[in-house]
């Protein structure tokens, strides 16, 4: 995070970890992202008990446009529209910079943070207040050092946090809540990635005019049940990529359409997929190959013809035979991207003796040679 001209950004201790849905997150890093929002002056983030996630990030925030008034108490994201809107804006910023797993579960907006006279934020005090309030212990012990700058600030923040949790500021662990939780990526994976995509030129096509290949920033795919997310380490050009550029390859699509059918990488996320994928991979780097074809199931002599009435589809919604890389039959999915979400049955371990570059040139060439 780059500070504004004339300001110095200081990251506090980052060794305080919380467990959010089996992801270990540093509250110091979340604070750094939150204070990177243009509306935030400073903040303190602690873990709040959460019956569904284990813990959820909870923040006490001082904003540049604070609607909290000195002497009038702090505002919570449950009781006040202004604080609720601030929570929404901050979480949008967190999703972009760190990922959806790190977004705040709740927020208190105040004019001051509890601090010592030397300027140290009393995170231990705030954490104790949050834990006691979440568990309904109003008389629970709260550590307050003798060097506190202003005891009234602690009382104001404590009252707001207690009001927040009394109003139901927790997530209940019931099946309905679990089923409504959207799938997300681990915090270590960027929500946006770069991809080389194919696009038609605008206007009327002229003779000999080629399609366009453009590097775009797009959403990182979130694996569906049964899929894995592969971080691409190398991708190989194939003759069919040139055919796509001149419009000679059948079944092309030009909507969010990534090129490339050949590639090798490493599985970085396998929600709901079999862990045996990793166990059977003996490659020293854990490399995997992506099977480039879809719709070729069992006939050793060639892809089966699409039968009338057969409504079966691949993981991208396409039917019949198709190959990755800019085609409608594979939903415009291709290997010229930082990440690819693919059905776990379409991933195989790379040969042990090949590195990522040589492995990336193998898949479609092997299919072509076999055919």
Buried (B, 14 or more C-beta within 10 A) or exposed (E): EEEEEEEEEEEBEEEBBBEBBEBEBBBBBBBBBBBBBEBBEBBBBBBBBBEBBBBBBBBBBBBEEBBBEEEEBBBBBBEBEBBBEBBBBBBEBBBEBBBBBBBBBBBBBBBBBBBEEEEEBBBBBBBBBBBBBBEEEEEEEBEBEEEBBEEEBBEBBBBBBBBBBEEEBBBEEEEEEEEEEEEBBBBEBBBEBBBBBBBEEEEEEEEEEEBEBEEBEBEBBBBEEBBBBBBBBBBBBBEBBEEBBEBEBEBBBBEBBBBBBBBBBBBBBBBEBEEEBBEEBEBEBBBBBBBBBBBBEEEEEEBBEEEEEEEEBBBBEBBBBBBBBBBBBBBBBBBBBBBBBBBBBBBBBBEEEBBBEBBBBBBBBBBEEEE
